[in-house]
């Protein structure tokens, strides 16, 4: 769900599961720690290694991009990825909930653009 949180997958970018197709009813958000330790789905032999390697590279690239953000933006997006809502993030950062929501949207867009630019340039 890390990629979905940041708009990097084809899945809906909604933070709530309400209104999603029936196929998505059993989905749940996972923490960053769980995501980092979750194994890739089983595939045929060498393909499984390729899939896992690609996934690990994508995660490493995204973590690098997050670390390159300005400190406040980094704090906001990391709290968002820990599944805090705008009100809770506003208490931590001192920003208004509306400003937090706007920042999250903009940061996700920036991260998505940088992630895809890096993929085109072989990073």
N, CA, C and O atoms as CSV, one atom per row, in Angstrom:
chain,resi,resn,atom,element,x,y,z
A,1,UNK,N,N,0.818,-1.198,0.000
A,1,UNK,CA,C,0.000,0.000,0.000
A,1,UNK,C,C,0.862,1.263,0.000
A,1,UNK,O,O,0.360,2.361,-0.239
A,2,UNK,N,N,2.151,1.107,0.267
A,2,UNK,CA,C,3.036,2.267,0.244
A,2,UNK,C,C,2.930,2.973,-1.095
A,2,UNK,O,O,2.775,4.193,-1.153
A,3,UNK,N,N,3.013,2.203,-2.167
A,3,UNK,CA,C,2.920,2.798,-3.501
A,3,UNK,C,C,1.550,3.416,-3.720
A,3,UNK,O,O,1.438,4.482,-4.326
A,4,UNK,N,N,0.509,2.760,-3.233
A,4,UNK,CA,C,-0.839,3.306,-3.404
A,4,UNK,C,C,-0.996,4.606,-2.629
A,4,UNK,O,O,-1.642,5.537,-3.111
A,5,UNK,N,N,-0.414,4.686,-1.433
A,5,UNK,CA,C,-0.462,5.923,-0.657
A,5,UNK,C,C,0.126,7.087,-1.430
A,5,UNK,O,O,-0.338,8.221,-1.313
A,6,UNK,N,N,1.133,6.806,-2.209
A,6,UNK,CA,C,1.826,7.868,-2.930
A,6,UNK,C,C,1.349,8.013,-4.366
A,6,UNK,O,O,1.910,8.804,-5.123
A,7,UNK,N,N,0.334,7.269,-4.749
A,7,UNK,CA,C,-0.201,7.396,-6.087
A,7,UNK,C,C,0.687,6.772,-7.140
A,7,UNK,O,O,0.671,7.206,-8.292
A,8,UNK,N,N,1.469,5.756,-6.772
A,8,UNK,CA,C,2.393,5.152,-7.715
A,8,UNK,C,C,1.859,3.871,-8.310
A,8,UNK,O,O,2.542,3.234,-9.111
A,9,UNK,N,N,0.676,3.485,-7.944
A,9,UNK,CA,C,0.100,2.276,-8.504
A,9,UNK,C,C,-1.205,2.625,-9.191
A,9,UNK,O,O,-1.669,3.763,-9.130
A,10,UNK,N,N,-1.779,1.659,-9.829
A,10,UNK,CA,C,-3.042,1.865,-10.507
A,10,UNK,C,C,-4.226,1.798,-9.560
A,10,UNK,O,O,-5.370,1.986,-9.976
A,11,UNK,N,N,-3.964,1.535,-8.311
A,11,UNK,CA,C,-5.054,1.421,-7.335
A,11,UNK,C,C,-5.567,2.800,-6.946
A,11,UNK,O,O,-4.854,3.793,-7.088
A,12,UNK,N,N,-6.799,2.864,-6.457
A,12,UNK,CA,C,-7.349,4.149,-5.999
A,12,UNK,C,C,-6.481,4.750,-4.901
A,12,UNK,O,O,-5.857,4.023,-4.128
A,13,UNK,N,N,-6.442,6.062,-4.833
A,13,UNK,CA,C,-5.609,6.745,-3.859
A,13,UNK,C,C,-6.406,7.150,-2.619
A,13,UNK,O,O,-5.984,8.034,-1.873
A,14,UNK,N,N,-7.542,6.516,-2.397
A,14,UNK,CA,C,-8.381,6.861,-1.263
A,14,UNK,C,C,-7.809,6.278,0.009
A,14,UNK,O,O,-7.267,5.173,0.004
A,15,UNK,N,N,-7.925,7.012,1.095
A,15,UNK,CA,C,-7.420,6.531,2.380
A,15,UNK,C,C,-8.449,5.646,3.064
A,15,UNK,O,O,-8.120,4.966,4.035
A,16,UNK,N,N,-9.672,5.639,2.586
A,16,UNK,CA,C,-10.720,4.816,3.171
A,16,UNK,C,C,-11.172,3.808,2.134
A,16,UNK,O,O,-11.136,4.091,0.937
A,17,UNK,N,N,-11.593,2.645,2.573
A,17,UNK,CA,C,-11.994,1.602,1.648
A,17,UNK,C,C,-13.445,1.722,1.221
A,17,UNK,O,O,-13.882,0.994,0.330
A,18,UNK,N,N,-14.198,2.618,1.830
A,18,UNK,CA,C,-15.605,2.770,1.480
A,18,UNK,C,C,-15.727,3.172,0.025
A,18,UNK,O,O,-15.006,4.047,-0.455
A,19,UNK,N,N,-16.644,2.523,-0.671
A,19,UNK,CA,C,-16.908,2.881,-2.043
A,19,UNK,C,C,-16.004,2.199,-3.060
A,19,UNK,O,O,-16.153,2.424,-4.261
A,20,UNK,N,N,-15.077,1.377,-2.608
A,20,UNK,CA,C,-14.204,0.663,-3.539
A,20,UNK,C,C,-14.940,-0.560,-4.069
A,20,UNK,O,O,-15.904,-1.010,-3.450
A,21,UNK,N,N,-14.509,-1.103,-5.192
A,21,UNK,CA,C,-15.141,-2.299,-5.728
A,21,UNK,C,C,-15.069,-3.448,-4.737
A,21,UNK,O,O,-14.230,-3.459,-3.837
A,22,UNK,N,N,-15.970,-4.421,-4.918
A,22,UNK,CA,C,-16.021,-5.558,-3.997
A,22,UNK,C,C,-14.684,-6.273,-3.886
A,22,UNK,O,O,-14.353,-6.795,-2.822
A,23,UNK,N,N,-13.916,-6.308,-4.956
A,23,UNK,CA,C,-12.625,-6.996,-4.940
A,23,UNK,C,C,-11.661,-6.372,-3.946
A,23,UNK,O,O,-10.705,-7.024,-3.525
A,24,UNK,N,N,-11.894,-5.117,-3.562
A,24,UNK,CA,C,-10.982,-4.419,-2.651
A,24,UNK,C,C,-11.429,-4.489,-1.201
A,24,UNK,O,O,-10.762,-3.936,-0.327
A,25,UNK,N,N,-12.540,-5.154,-0.928
A,25,UNK,CA,C,-13.081,-5.158,0.435
A,25,UNK,C,C,-12.132,-5.728,1.465
A,25,UNK,O,O,-12.133,-5.266,2.606
A,26,UNK,N,N,-11.325,-6.711,1.115
A,26,UNK,CA,C,-10.438,-7.343,2.090
A,26,UNK,C,C,-9.098,-6.648,2.252
A,26,UNK,O,O,-8.255,-7.128,3.010
A,27,UNK,N,N,-8.872,-5.541,1.570
A,27,UNK,CA,C,-7.588,-4.853,1.633
A,27,UNK,C,C,-7.428,-4.122,2.956
A,27,UNK,O,O,-8.405,-3.681,3.560
A,28,UNK,N,N,-6.188,-4.001,3.394
A,28,UNK,CA,C,-5.884,-3.260,4.614
A,28,UNK,C,C,-4.582,-2.509,4.416
A,28,UNK,O,O,-3.723,-2.938,3.646
A,29,UNK,N,N,-4.434,-1.402,5.102
A,29,UNK,CA,C,-3.200,-0.643,5.041
A,29,UNK,C,C,-2.172,-1.321,5.935
A,29,UNK,O,O,-2.519,-1.928,6.948
A,30,UNK,N,N,-0.902,-1.211,5.550
A,30,UNK,CA,C,0.180,-1.791,6.341
A,30,UNK,C,C,1.153,-0.693,6.727
A,30,UNK,O,O,1.246,0.334,6.055
A,31,UNK,N,N,1.870,-0.915,7.803
A,31,UNK,CA,C,2.859,0.063,8.242
A,31,UNK,C,C,4.102,-0.047,7.364
A,31,UNK,O,O,4.269,-1.016,6.624
A,32,UNK,N,N,4.972,0.958,7.456
A,32,UNK,CA,C,6.215,0.927,6.683
A,32,UNK,C,C,7.071,-0.278,7.067
A,32,UNK,O,O,7.701,-0.889,6.205
A,33,UNK,N,N,7.096,-0.623,8.356
A,33,UNK,CA,C,7.880,-1.768,8.807
A,33,UNK,C,C,7.354,-3.064,8.198
A,33,UNK,O,O,8.130,-3.908,7.748
A,34,UNK,N,N,6.025,-3.216,8.188
A,34,UNK,CA,C,5.442,-4.415,7.601
A,34,UNK,C,C,5.728,-4.482,6.111
A,34,UNK,O,O,6.014,-5.553,5.576
A,35,UNK,N,N,5.650,-3.351,5.448
A,35,UNK,CA,C,5.897,-3.304,4.016
A,35,UNK,C,C,7.327,-3.719,3.694
A,35,UNK,O,O,7.565,-4.458,2.738
A,36,UNK,N,N,8.261,-3.249,4.482
A,36,UNK,CA,C,9.674,-3.545,4.222
A,36,UNK,C,C,9.994,-5.019,4.430
A,36,UNK,O,O,10.933,-5.534,3.822
A,37,UNK,N,N,9.224,-5.715,5.284
A,37,UNK,CA,C,9.520,-7.118,5.572
A,37,UNK,C,C,8.592,-8.084,4.853
A,37,UNK,O,O,8.764,-9.298,4.969
A,38,UNK,N,N,7.617,-7.579,4.117
A,38,UNK,CA,C,6.676,-8.437,3.416
A,38,UNK,C,C,7.331,-9.019,2.185
A,38,UNK,O,O,7.965,-8.303,1.409
A,39,UNK,N,N,7.179,-10.299,2.009
A,39,UNK,CA,C,7.753,-10.959,0.832
A,39,UNK,C,C,6.888,-10.681,-0.388
A,39,UNK,O,O,5.682,-10.468,-0.267
A,40,UNK,N,N,7.495,-10.683,-1.536
A,40,UNK,CA,C,6.768,-10.508,-2.793
A,40,UNK,C,C,5.916,-11.748,-3.032
A,40,UNK,O,O,6.226,-12.816,-2.505
A,41,UNK,N,N,4.839,-11.624,-3.824
A,41,UNK,CA,C,4.015,-12.789,-4.143
A,41,UNK,C,C,4.856,-13.861,-4.843
A,41,UNK,O,O,5.809,-13.555,-5.560
A,42,UNK,N,N,4.484,-15.106,-4.621
A,42,UNK,CA,C,5.221,-16.207,-5.224
A,42,UNK,C,C,5.039,-16.207,-6.739
A,42,UNK,O,O,3.921,-16.083,-7.238
A,43,UNK,N,N,6.128,-16.343,-7.454
A,43,UNK,CA,C,6.135,-16.431,-8.907
A,43,UNK,C,C,7.060,-17.568,-9.290
A,43,UNK,O,O,7.655,-18.208,-8.423
A,44,UNK,N,N,7.183,-17.819,-10.558
A,44,UNK,CA,C,8.056,-18.885,-11.035
A,44,UNK,C,C,9.517,-18.514,-10.842
A,44,UNK,O,O,9.941,-17.434,-11.251
A,45,UNK,N,N,10.281,-19.389,-10.231
A,45,UNK,CA,C,11.722,-19.330,-10.061
A,45,UNK,C,C,12.404,-17.981,-10.183
A,45,UNK,O,O,12.294,-17.140,-9.291
A,46,UNK,N,N,13.119,-17.771,-11.300
A,46,UNK,CA,C,13.916,-16.557,-11.503
A,46,UNK,C,C,13.041,-15.318,-11.543
A,46,UNK,O,O,13.483,-14.237,-11.153
A,47,UNK,N,N,11.811,-15.455,-12.007
A,47,UNK,CA,C,10.897,-14.312,-12.069
A,47,UNK,C,C,10.620,-13.772,-10.672
A,47,UNK,O,O,10.492,-12.560,-10.496
A,48,UNK,N,N,10.525,-14.652,-9.674
A,48,UNK,CA,C,10.290,-14.213,-8.300
A,48,UNK,C,C,11.448,-13.352,-7.806
A,48,UNK,O,O,11.233,-12.364,-7.104
A,49,UNK,N,N,12.655,-13.719,-8.164
A,49,UNK,CA,C,13.829,-12.940,-7.772
A,49,UNK,C,C,13.781,-11.576,-8.436
A,49,UNK,O,O,14.050,-10.560,-7.795
A,50,UNK,N,N,13.439,-11.548,-9.724
A,50,UNK,CA,C,13.333,-10.282,-10.451
A,50,UNK,C,C,12.266,-9.382,-9.848
A,50,UNK,O,O,12.489,-8.182,-9.684
A,51,UNK,N,N,11.126,-9.940,-9.522
A,51,UNK,CA,C,10.031,-9.168,-8.941
A,51,UNK,C,C,10.450,-8.596,-7.588
A,51,UNK,O,O,10.218,-7.419,-7.312
A,52,UNK,N,N,11.059,-9.414,-6.757
A,52,UNK,CA,C,11.484,-8.961,-5.436
A,52,UNK,C,C,12.582,-7.899,-5.551
A,52,UNK,O,O,12.573,-6.912,-4.816
A,53,UNK,N,N,13.516,-8.101,-6.463
A,53,UNK,CA,C,14.589,-7.123,-6.679
A,53,UNK,C,C,14.013,-5.792,-7.139
A,53,UNK,O,O,14.410,-4.737,-6.644
A,54,UNK,N,N,13.082,-5.837,-8.082
A,54,UNK,CA,C,12.446,-4.606,-8.569
A,54,UNK,C,C,11.688,-3.901,-7.449
A,54,UNK,O,O,11.733,-2.676,-7.332
A,55,UNK,N,N,10.996,-4.679,-6.634
A,55,UNK,CA,C,10.231,-4.100,-5.523
A,55,UNK,C,C,11.156,-3.438,-4.519
A,55,UNK,O,O,10.877,-2.336,-4.047
A,56,UNK,N,N,12.257,-4.103,-4.191
A,56,UNK,CA,C,13.210,-3.544,-3.237
A,56,UNK,C,C,13.855,-2.274,-3.784
A,56,UNK,O,O,14.061,-1.313,-3.043
A,57,UNK,N,N,14.173,-2.266,-5.072
A,57,UNK,CA,C,14.752,-1.069,-5.689
A,57,UNK,C,C,13.757,0.088,-5.664
A,57,UNK,O,O,14.129,1.226,-5.379
A,58,UNK,N,N,12.500,-0.203,-5.962
A,58,UNK,CA,C,11.470,0.846,-5.958
A,58,UNK,C,C,11.291,1.418,-4.560
A,58,UNK,O,O,11.176,2.633,-4.397
A,59,UNK,N,N,11.268,0.553,-3.549
A,59,UNK,CA,C,11.134,1.024,-2.168
A,59,UNK,C,C,12.341,1.865,-1.753
A,59,UNK,O,O,12.190,2.916,-1.130
A,60,UNK,N,N,13.528,1.399,-2.102
A,60,UNK,CA,C,14.743,2.151,-1.760
A,60,UNK,C,C,14.727,3.509,-2.446
A,60,UNK,O,O,15.088,4.516,-1.838
A,61,UNK,N,N,14.313,3.545,-3.698
A,61,UNK,CA,C,14.239,4.818,-4.435
A,61,UNK,C,C,13.238,5.754,-3.769
A,61,UNK,O,O,13.512,6.945,-3.619
A,62,UNK,N,N,12.078,5.230,-3.365
A,62,UNK,CA,C,11.066,6.076,-2.740
A,62,UNK,C,C,11.558,6.597,-1.391
A,62,UNK,O,O,11.346,7.768,-1.076
A,63,UNK,N,N,12.204,5.763,-0.596
A,63,UNK,CA,C,12.736,6.218,0.692
A,63,UNK,C,C,13.787,7.304,0.484
A,63,UNK,O,O,13.851,8.262,1.255
A,64,UNK,N,N,14.611,7.161,-0.552
A,64,UNK,CA,C,15.604,8.187,-0.874
A,64,UNK,C,C,14.922,9.498,-1.240
A,64,UNK,O,O,15.328,10.563,-0.775
A,65,UNK,N,N,13.892,9.422,-2.066
A,65,UNK,CA,C,13.164,10.630,-2.463
A,65,UNK,C,C,12.507,11.308,-1.257
A,65,UNK,O,O,12.489,12.536,-1.168
A,66,UNK,N,N,11.978,10.524,-0.348
A,66,UNK,CA,C,11.363,11.095,0.863
A,66,UNK,C,C,12.430,11.802,1.693
A,66,UNK,O,O,12.185,12.889,2.215
A,67,UNK,N,N,13.599,11.206,1.818
A,67,UNK,CA,C,14.678,11.822,2.596
A,67,UNK,C,C,15.169,13.124,1.975
A,67,UNK,O,O,15.710,13.977,2.678
A,68,UNK,N,N,14.989,13.288,0.670
A,68,UNK,CA,C,15.423,14.502,-0.016
A,68,UNK,C,C,14.428,15.659,0.132
A,68,UNK,O,O,14.737,16.789,-0.247
A,69,UNK,N,N,13.248,15.388,0.676
A,69,UNK,CA,C,12.253,16.441,0.870
A,69,UNK,C,C,12.708,17.429,1.945
A,69,UNK,O,O,13.569,17.123,2.770
A,70,UNK,N,N,12.109,18.614,1.914
A,70,UNK,CA,C,12.335,19.591,2.985
A,70,UNK,C,C,11.873,18.964,4.302
A,70,UNK,O,O,10.954,18.144,4.290
A,71,UNK,N,N,12.482,19.324,5.436
A,71,UNK,CA,C,12.155,18.685,6.712
A,71,UNK,C,C,10.650,18.650,7.048
A,71,UNK,O,O,10.141,17.612,7.472
A,72,UNK,N,N,9.948,19.756,6.865
A,72,UNK,CA,C,8.514,19.766,7.186
A,72,UNK,C,C,7.735,18.852,6.252
A,72,UNK,O,O,6.853,18.119,6.700
A,73,UNK,N,N,8.046,18.885,4.967
A,73,UNK,CA,C,7.372,18.003,4.008
A,73,UNK,C,C,7.650,16.542,4.333
A,73,UNK,O,O,6.749,15.706,4.268
A,74,UNK,N,N,8.894,16.234,4.681
A,74,UNK,CA,C,9.266,14.864,5.047
A,74,UNK,C,C,8.475,14.411,6.276
A,74,UNK,O,O,7.964,13.292,6.316
A,75,UNK,N,N,8.380,15.290,7.278
A,75,UNK,CA,C,7.639,14.943,8.484
A,75,UNK,C,C,6.163,14.691,8.164
A,75,UNK,O,O,5.575,13.724,8.647
A,76,UNK,N,N,5.578,15.556,7.358
A,76,UNK,CA,C,4.165,15.413,7.007
A,76,UNK,C,C,3.919,14.099,6.280
A,76,UNK,O,O,2.994,13.367,6.633
A,77,UNK,N,N,4.725,13.787,5.275
A,77,UNK,CA,C,4.467,12.573,4.491
A,77,UNK,C,C,4.752,11.312,5.302
A,77,UNK,O,O,4.049,10.314,5.141
A,78,UNK,N,N,5.763,11.329,6.169
A,78,UNK,CA,C,6.024,10.153,6.997
A,78,UNK,C,C,4.893,9.912,7.988
A,78,UNK,O,O,4.518,8.765,8.232
A,79,UNK,N,N,4.350,10.972,8.556
A,79,UNK,CA,C,3.195,10.811,9.455
A,79,UNK,C,C,1.987,10.300,8.679
A,79,UNK,O,O,1.237,9.460,9.176
A,80,UNK,N,N,1.799,10.798,7.481
A,80,UNK,CA,C,0.711,10.335,6.620
A,80,UNK,C,C,0.875,8.842,6.313
A,80,UNK,O,O,-0.096,8.087,6.345
A,81,UNK,N,N,2.091,8.429,6.019
A,81,UNK,CA,C,2.340,7.021,5.711
A,81,UNK,C,C,2.166,6.126,6.933
A,81,UNK,O,O,1.954,4.921,6.800
A,82,UNK,N,N,2.257,6.714,8.112
A,82,UNK,CA,C,1.979,5.966,9.339
A,82,UNK,C,C,0.479,5.963,9.644
A,82,UNK,O,O,0.052,5.524,10.712
A,83,UNK,N,N,-0.307,6.457,8.690
A,83,UNK,CA,C,-1.769,6.432,8.715
A,83,UNK,C,C,-2.387,7.422,9.703
A,83,UNK,O,O,-3.494,7.195,10.192
A,84,UNK,N,N,-1.687,8.511,9.999
A,84,UNK,CA,C,-2.291,9.577,10.797
A,84,UNK,C,C,-3.153,10.426,9.878
A,84,UNK,O,O,-2.813,10.622,8.711
A,85,UNK,N,N,-4.259,10.926,10.393
A,85,UNK,CA,C,-5.110,11.787,9.579
A,85,UNK,C,C,-4.625,13.232,9.668
A,85,UNK,O,O,-3.715,13.546,10.435
A,86,UNK,N,N,-5.245,14.110,8.873
A,86,UNK,CA,C,-4.798,15.502,8.797
A,86,UNK,C,C,-4.869,16.193,10.151
A,86,UNK,O,O,-3.998,16.999,10.478
A,87,UNK,N,N,-5.890,15.892,10.940
A,87,UNK,CA,C,-6.029,16.524,12.255
A,87,UNK,C,C,-4.875,16.130,13.176
A,87,UNK,O,O,-4.321,16.979,13.875
A,88,UNK,N,N,-4.509,14.841,13.179
A,88,UNK,CA,C,-3.416,14.374,14.028
A,88,UNK,C,C,-2.078,14.952,13.550
A,88,UNK,O,O,-1.243,15.344,14.366
A,89,UNK,N,N,-1.879,15.003,12.243
A,89,UNK,CA,C,-0.641,15.562,11.703
A,89,UNK,C,C,-0.557,17.048,12.033
A,89,UNK,O,O,0.527,17.562,12.306
A,90,UNK,N,N,-1.697,17.742,12.009
A,90,UNK,CA,C,-1.701,19.176,12.317
A,90,UNK,C,C,-1.295,19.429,13.764
A,90,UNK,O,O,-0.650,20.434,14.063
A,91,UNK,N,N,-1.669,18.523,14.662
A,91,UNK,CA,C,-1.275,18.673,16.070
A,91,UNK,C,C,0.241,18.546,16.227
A,91,UNK,O,O,0.842,19.246,17.043
A,92,UNK,N,N,0.850,17.666,15.458
A,92,UNK,CA,C,2.294,17.448,15.547
A,92,UNK,C,C,3.069,18.591,14.902
A,92,UNK,O,O,4.077,19.051,15.438
A,93,UNK,N,N,2.588,19.045,13.745
A,93,UNK,CA,C,3.347,20.017,12.957
A,93,UNK,C,C,2.993,21.469,13.230
A,93,UNK,O,O,3.785,22.366,12.936
A,94,UNK,N,N,1.816,21.710,13.787
A,94,UNK,CA,C,1.357,23.084,14.003
A,94,UNK,C,C,0.667,23.692,12.794
A,94,UNK,O,O,0.241,24.846,12.837
A,95,UNK,N,N,0.551,22.923,11.715
A,95,UNK,CA,C,-0.168,23.380,10.529
A,95,UNK,C,C,-1.665,23.148,10.715
A,95,UNK,O,O,-2.067,22.333,11.545
A,96,UNK,N,N,-2.476,23.846,9.963
A,96,UNK,CA,C,-3.914,23.592,10.019
A,96,UNK,C,C,-4.213,22.280,9.288
A,96,UNK,O,O,-3.459,21.885,8.399
A,97,UNK,N,N,-5.309,21.603,9.656
A,97,UNK,CA,C,-5.661,20.356,8.963
A,97,UNK,C,C,-5.820,20.550,7.452
A,97,UNK,O,O,-5.430,19.682,6.671
A,98,UNK,N,N,-6.386,21.673,7.042
A,98,UNK,CA,C,-6.537,21.944,5.614
A,98,UNK,C,C,-5.192,22.081,4.924
A,98,UNK,O,O,-5.005,21.597,3.808
A,99,UNK,N,N,-4.250,22.747,5.598
A,99,UNK,CA,C,-2.910,22.902,5.044
A,99,UNK,C,C,-2.207,21.549,4.957
A,99,UNK,O,O,-1.487,21.281,3.995
A,100,UNK,N,N,-2.413,20.709,5.951
A,100,UNK,CA,C,-1.822,19.364,5.941
A,100,UNK,C,C,-2.348,18.575,4.745
A,100,UNK,O,O,-1.577,17.949,4.018
A,101,UNK,N,N,-3.668,18.610,4.546
A,101,UNK,CA,C,-4.259,17.871,3.423
A,101,UNK,C,C,-3.699,18.362,2.093
A,101,UNK,O,O,-3.398,17.558,1.210
A,102,UNK,N,N,-3.560,19.665,1.948
A,102,UNK,CA,C,-3.004,20.232,0.722
A,102,UNK,C,C,-1.558,19.801,0.550
A,102,UNK,O,O,-1.150,19.413,-0.545
A,103,UNK,N,N,-0.770,19.867,1.638
A,103,UNK,CA,C,0.639,19.463,1.567
A,103,UNK,C,C,0.767,17.992,1.177
A,103,UNK,O,O,1.600,17.645,0.340
A,104,UNK,N,N,-0.043,17.132,1.771
A,104,UNK,CA,C,0.022,15.703,1.459
A,104,UNK,C,C,-0.237,15.492,-0.029
A,104,UNK,O,O,0.491,14.751,-0.691
A,105,UNK,N,N,-1.263,16.135,-0.549
A,105,UNK,CA,C,-1.584,16.003,-1.971
A,105,UNK,C,C,-0.408,16.460,-2.833
A,105,UNK,O,O,-0.025,15.770,-3.777
A,106,UNK,N,N,0.154,17.603,-2.517
A,106,UNK,CA,C,1.274,18.150,-3.307
A,106,UNK,C,C,2.532,17.299,-3.181
A,106,UNK,O,O,3.241,17.086,-4.164
A,107,UNK,N,N,2.811,16.813,-1.976
A,107,UNK,CA,C,4.003,15.988,-1.760
A,107,UNK,C,C,3.871,14.668,-2.528
A,107,UNK,O,O,4.833,14.212,-3.146
A,108,UNK,N,N,2.694,14.061,-2.491
A,108,UNK,CA,C,2.471,12.828,-3.236
A,108,UNK,C,C,2.706,13.047,-4.722
A,108,UNK,O,O,3.299,12.203,-5.394
A,109,UNK,N,N,2.246,14.170,-5.229
A,109,UNK,CA,C,2.431,14.484,-6.646
A,109,UNK,C,C,3.917,14.662,-6.966
A,109,UNK,O,O,4.406,14.153,-7.975
A,110,UNK,N,N,4.627,15.382,-6.107
A,110,UNK,CA,C,6.061,15.596,-6.296
A,110,UNK,C,C,6.815,14.262,-6.263
A,110,UNK,O,O,7.646,13.994,-7.130
A,111,UNK,N,N,6.523,13.435,-5.266
A,111,UNK,CA,C,7.206,12.150,-5.149
A,111,UNK,C,C,6.920,11.261,-6.354
A,111,UNK,O,O,7.821,10.597,-6.867
A,112,UNK,N,N,5.694,11.247,-6.797
A,112,UNK,CA,C,5.322,10.444,-7.952
A,112,UNK,C,C,6.075,10.912,-9.198
A,112,UNK,O,O,6.599,10.093,-9.953
A,113,UNK,N,N,6.129,12.218,-9.410
A,113,UNK,CA,C,6.846,12.757,-10.569
A,113,UNK,C,C,8.328,12.412,-10.500
A,113,UNK,O,O,8.909,11.961,-11.488
A,114,UNK,N,N,8.934,12.619,-9.350
A,114,UNK,CA,C,10.368,12.339,-9.207
A,114,UNK,C,C,10.665,10.847,-9.360
A,114,UNK,O,O,11.676,10.459,-9.946
A,115,UNK,N,N,9.769,10.021,-8.822
A,115,UNK,CA,C,9.950,8.579,-8.924
A,115,UNK,C,C,9.936,8.147,-10.387
A,115,UNK,O,O,10.803,7.392,-10.826
A,116,UNK,N,N,8.958,8.626,-11.130
A,116,UNK,CA,C,8.834,8.243,-12.535
A,116,UNK,C,C,9.925,8.868,-13.391
A,116,UNK,O,O,10.357,8.256,-14.367
A,117,UNK,N,N,10.377,10.061,-13.057
A,117,UNK,CA,C,11.500,10.680,-13.778
A,117,UNK,C,C,12.758,9.845,-13.581
A,117,UNK,O,O,13.510,9.617,-14.529
A,118,UNK,N,N,12.984,9.397,-12.374
A,118,UNK,CA,C,14.144,8.558,-12.085
A,118,UNK,C,C,14.090,7.248,-12.841
A,118,UNK,O,O,15.123,6.747,-13.284
A,119,UNK,N,N,12.904,6.687,-12.997
A,119,UNK,CA,C,12.752,5.431,-13.733
A,119,UNK,C,C,13.100,5.629,-15.208
A,119,UNK,O,O,13.694,4.753,-15.836
A,120,UNK,N,N,12.726,6.779,-15.751
A,120,UNK,CA,C,13.025,7.063,-17.161
A,120,UNK,C,C,14.510,7.299,-17.381
A,120,UNK,O,O,15.027,7.050,-18.470
A,121,UNK,N,N,15.196,7.778,-16.355
A,121,UNK,CA,C,16.622,8.078,-16.472
A,121,UNK,C,C,17.499,6.964,-15.923
A,121,UNK,O,O,18.715,7.116,-15.810
A,122,UNK,N,N,16.865,5.832,-15.578
A,122,UNK,CA,C,17.623,4.672,-15.118
A,122,UNK,C,C,18.155,4.777,-13.715
A,122,UNK,O,O,19.122,4.090,-13.386
A,123,UNK,N,N,17.573,5.602,-12.870
A,123,UNK,CA,C,18.045,5.743,-11.480
A,123,UNK,C,C,17.434,4.694,-10.603
A,123,UNK,O,O,17.711,4.653,-9.404
